[in-house]
Amino acid sequence: MIPARAAQPRDKAKVEVGVQGVERWMLARLRHHTFFSLAAGNAALAPLLSTLQAHPCKKLPGSRQELCDTLARPARRPLPAQPDE
């Protein structure tokens, strides 16, 4: 994953539209359900999230999960032993 550039408001709109699309897609599927706890809501969102991650991308080859496995996961490093102050 490539983080947004510092002091570049152009990047924010693209991220916000992406989040909005995912939010609408998930909430549209759950609009007729009532949840009485956060755990129940999270349990209903979990399969939708895995479905979304497995969906093929339009402009890139593969799915979001495949891209994460091939690009992001090998580049990750463990958290530092001491937290930042």
VOLO-501348 format. One record per residue: residue number from 1; x, y negated, z negated of N, C-alpha, C in turn. Coordinates in Angstrom, 1 decimal, padded with zeros to 4 digits. Layout:
<rs>
NUM, X, Y, Z, X, Y, Z, X, Y, Z .
...
</rs>
This chain:
<rs>
1, 000.8, 001.2, 000.0, 000.0, 000.0, 000.0, 000.9, -001.2, 000.0 .
2, 000.5, -002.2, 000.7, 001.2, -003.5, 000.8, 000.4, -004.5, 000.1 .
3, 001.0, -005.1, -001.0, 000.2, -006.1, -001.7, 000.1, -007.4, -000.9 .
4, -000.9, -008.2, -001.3, -001.1, -009.4, -000.6, 000.1, -010.4, -000.9 .
5, 000.4, -011.2, 000.1, 001.5, -012.1, -000.1, 001.2, -013.2, -001.1 .
6, 002.1, -013.6, -001.8, 001.9, -014.7, -002.8, 001.6, -016.0, -002.0 .
7, 000.7, -016.8, -002.6, 000.3, -018.1, -002.0, -000.2, -018.0, -000.6 .
8, -000.8, -016.9, -000.2, -001.3, -016.8, 001.1, -002.8, -016.5, 001.1 .
9, -003.7, -017.5, 001.0, -005.1, -017.3, 000.9, -005.7, -016.6, 002.1 .
10, -005.0, -016.5, 003.2, -005.5, -015.8, 004.3, -005.8, -014.3, 004.0 .
11, -005.0, -013.7, 003.1, -005.1, -012.3, 002.8, -006.3, -012.0, 002.0 .
12, -006.8, -013.0, 001.2, -007.8, -012.7, 000.2, -009.2, -012.4, 000.9 .
13, -009.5, -013.1, 002.0, -010.7, -012.8, 002.7, -010.8, -011.4, 003.2 .
14, -009.8, -010.9, 003.7, -009.8, -009.5, 004.2, -010.0, -008.5, 003.1 .
15, -009.4, -008.7, 002.0, -009.6, -007.8, 000.9, -011.0, -007.9, 000.3 .
16, -011.5, -009.1, 000.2, -012.9, -009.3, -000.3, -013.9, -008.6, 000.6 .
17, -013.7, -008.7, 001.9, -014.6, -008.1, 002.9, -014.6, -006.6, 002.7 .
18, -013.4, -006.0, 002.5, -013.2, -004.6, 002.4, -013.9, -004.1, 001.1 .
19, -013.7, -004.8, 000.0, -014.4, -004.5, -001.2, -015.9, -004.6, -001.1 .
20, -016.4, -005.6, -000.4, -017.8, -005.8, -000.2, -018.4, -004.6, 000.6 .
21, -017.7, -004.2, 001.6, -018.2, -003.1, 002.4, -018.3, -001.8, 001.6 .
22, -017.3, -001.5, 000.8, -017.3, -000.3, 000.0, -018.4, -000.4, -001.1 .
23, -018.5, -001.6, -001.7, -019.6, -001.8, -002.7, -021.0, -001.6, -002.1 .
24, -021.2, -002.1, -001.0, -022.5, -002.0, -000.3, -022.8, -000.5, 000.1 .
25, -021.8, 000.2, 000.6, -022.0, 001.5, 001.0, -022.3, 002.4, -000.2 .
26, -021.6, 002.3, -001.3, -021.8, 003.1, -002.5, -023.2, 002.7, -003.1 .
27, -023.4, 001.5, -003.3, -024.7, 001.1, -004.0, -025.9, 001.4, -003.1 .
28, -025.8, 001.4, -001.8, -026.9, 001.8, -001.0, -027.3, 003.2, -001.2 .
29, -026.4, 004.1, -001.5, -026.7, 005.5, -001.7, -027.2, 005.7, -003.2 .
30, -027.0, 004.8, -004.1, -027.4, 005.0, -005.5, -028.6, 004.1, -005.8 .
31, -029.1, 003.4, -004.9, -030.1, 002.3, -005.2, -031.4, 002.9, -005.8 .
32, -031.7, 004.1, -005.6, -033.0, 004.7, -006.2, -032.7, 005.5, -007.5 .
33, -031.5, 005.4, -008.0, -031.1, 006.1, -009.2, -031.0, 005.2, -010.4 .
34, -031.4, 005.7, -011.6, -031.2, 004.9, -012.8, -030.2, 005.6, -013.7 .
35, -029.2, 004.9, -014.2, -028.2, 005.4, -015.1, -028.3, 004.8, -016.5 .
36, -028.2, 005.6, -017.5, -028.4, 005.1, -018.8, -027.1, 005.1, -019.6 .
37, -026.0, 005.4, -018.9, -024.7, 005.3, -019.5, -023.6, 005.0, -018.4 .
38, -022.5, 004.5, -018.8, -021.4, 004.2, -017.9, -020.9, 005.5, -017.4 .
39, -020.8, 006.5, -018.2, -020.3, 007.8, -017.8, -021.2, 008.5, -016.7 .
40, -022.5, 008.3, -016.8, -023.4, 008.9, -015.8, -023.2, 008.1, -014.5 .
41, -023.0, 006.8, -014.5, -022.8, 006.0, -013.3, -021.5, 006.4, -012.7 .
42, -020.4, 006.6, -013.5, -019.1, 007.0, -013.0, -019.2, 008.4, -012.4 .
43, -019.9, 009.3, -013.0, -020.1, 010.7, -012.5, -020.8, 010.6, -011.1 .
44, -021.7, 009.7, -010.9, -022.4, 009.7, -009.6, -021.5, 009.0, -008.6 .
45, -020.6, 008.1, -009.0, -019.7, 007.5, -008.0, -018.5, 008.3, -007.6 .
46, -018.1, 009.3, -008.4, -017.0, 010.1, -008.1, -017.1, 010.9, -006.8 .
47, -018.2, 011.6, -006.5, -018.2, 012.2, -005.2, -018.3, 011.3, -004.0 .
48, -018.9, 010.1, -004.2, -019.0, 009.1, -003.1, -017.6, 008.6, -002.8 .
49, -016.8, 008.4, -003.9, -015.4, 007.9, -003.7, -014.6, 008.9, -002.9 .
50, -014.7, 010.2, -003.3, -013.9, 011.2, -002.5, -014.4, 011.3, -001.1 .
51, -015.7, 011.1, -000.8, -016.2, 011.1, 000.6, -015.6, 009.9, 001.3 .
52, -015.6, 008.8, 000.7, -015.1, 007.6, 001.3, -013.6, 007.8, 001.7 .
53, -012.8, 008.3, 000.7, -011.4, 008.5, 001.0, -011.1, 009.5, 002.1 .
54, -012.0, 010.5, 002.3, -011.8, 011.5, 003.3, -012.3, 011.1, 004.7 .
55, -013.0, 010.0, 004.7, -013.6, 009.5, 006.0, -012.5, 008.9, 006.9 .
56, -012.5, 009.3, 008.2, -011.4, 008.8, 009.1, -011.4, 007.3, 009.3 .
57, -010.2, 006.7, 009.4, -010.1, 005.3, 009.6, -010.4, 005.0, 011.1 .
58, -010.9, 003.8, 011.3, -011.2, 003.4, 012.7, -010.0, 003.1, 013.5 .
59, -009.0, 002.3, 012.9, -007.9, 001.8, 013.7, -006.6, 002.6, 013.4 .
60, -006.6, 003.4, 012.4, -005.3, 004.1, 012.1, -005.6, 005.6, 012.2 .
61, -004.6, 006.4, 012.5, -004.9, 007.9, 012.5, -005.0, 008.4, 011.1 .
62, -005.9, 009.3, 010.9, -006.1, 010.0, 009.6, -007.1, 009.2, 008.7 .
63, -007.2, 009.7, 007.5, -008.1, 009.1, 006.5, -007.3, 008.3, 005.5 .
64, -008.0, 007.6, 004.6, -007.3, 006.9, 003.5, -006.5, 007.8, 002.6 .
65, -007.1, 009.0, 002.4, -006.3, 009.9, 001.5, -005.1, 010.4, 002.2 .
66, -005.1, 010.7, 003.5, -003.9, 011.1, 004.2, -002.9, 010.0, 004.2 .
67, -003.3, 008.8, 004.4, -002.3, 007.7, 004.4, -001.7, 007.5, 003.1 .
68, -002.5, 007.7, 002.0, -001.9, 007.5, 000.7, -000.9, 008.6, 000.4 .
69, -001.3, 009.9, 000.8, -000.4, 011.0, 000.6, 000.9, 010.9, 001.4 .
70, 000.9, 010.3, 002.6, 002.1, 010.3, 003.4, 002.9, 009.0, 003.2 .
71, 002.3, 007.9, 002.8, 003.0, 006.6, 002.7, 003.2, 006.1, 001.3 .
72, 002.2, 006.1, 000.5, 002.2, 005.5, -000.8, 002.8, 006.4, -001.9 .
73, 002.4, 007.7, -001.9, 002.8, 008.6, -002.9, 004.3, 008.8, -002.9 .
74, 005.0, 009.0, -001.8, 006.4, 009.2, -001.9, 007.2, 008.0, -002.3 .
75, 006.6, 006.8, -002.1, 007.3, 005.5, -002.5, 007.1, 005.1, -003.9 .
76, 006.1, 005.8, -004.6, 005.8, 005.4, -006.0, 007.0, 005.8, -006.9 .
77, 007.2, 005.0, -007.9, 008.2, 005.3, -008.9, 007.5, 005.4, -010.3 .
78, 008.1, 006.1, -011.3, 007.5, 006.2, -012.6, 007.5, 004.8, -013.3 .
79, 006.5, 004.7, -014.2, 006.4, 003.4, -014.9, 007.7, 003.3, -015.8 .
80, 008.1, 002.0, -016.1, 009.3, 001.8, -016.9, 009.0, 002.3, -018.4 .
81, 010.0, 002.7, -019.1, 009.9, 003.2, -020.4, 009.4, 002.1, -021.4 .
82, 009.9, 000.9, -021.1, 009.5, -000.3, -022.0, 008.5, -001.2, -021.2 .
83, 007.4, -001.5, -021.8, 006.5, -002.4, -021.1, 007.0, -003.8, -021.0 .
84, 006.6, -004.6, -020.0, 007.0, -006.0, -019.9, 006.4, -006.8, -021.1 .
85, 007.2, -007.8, -021.4, 006.7, -008.7, -022.5, 006.0, -009.9, -021.9 .
</rs>
